[in-house]
Amino acid sequence: MGEQSKEDKENECCVFIQRRIRGILARKYVSRMRVEEMEFLGMITRKKTPEELRDDPIKKMLAYQKERKLIQISHLAQYNDAREAIQEEIDNNQGTDIME
């Protein structure tokens, strides 16, 4: 009779463990289904692949903005240099005319 109860306890333990594992797996499955459904409905965004992260249009836009800003700064410096050169030329050429 003692062995039967030990065997029953082992069976009960196995059933308990199986029940817990099945519950955990079921919850994971439902969670995964919920996420897929929300992605399908557009309620959440899906995770990006490495290719999508590499070709991210926002990152490209920011990089282009930085490049354009650098070009803009260099053009502004060229403009200021040219303006100063013209101002000096005007002062040199027309300065004598103004003095007369």
Secondary structure, DSSP 8 states (H G I E B T S, - for coil): -HHHHHHHHHHHHHHHHHHHHHHHHHHHHHHHHHHHHHHHHTSS-----HHHHHT-HHHHHHHHHHHHHHHHHHHHHHHHHHHHHHHHHHHHHHHHHHH-
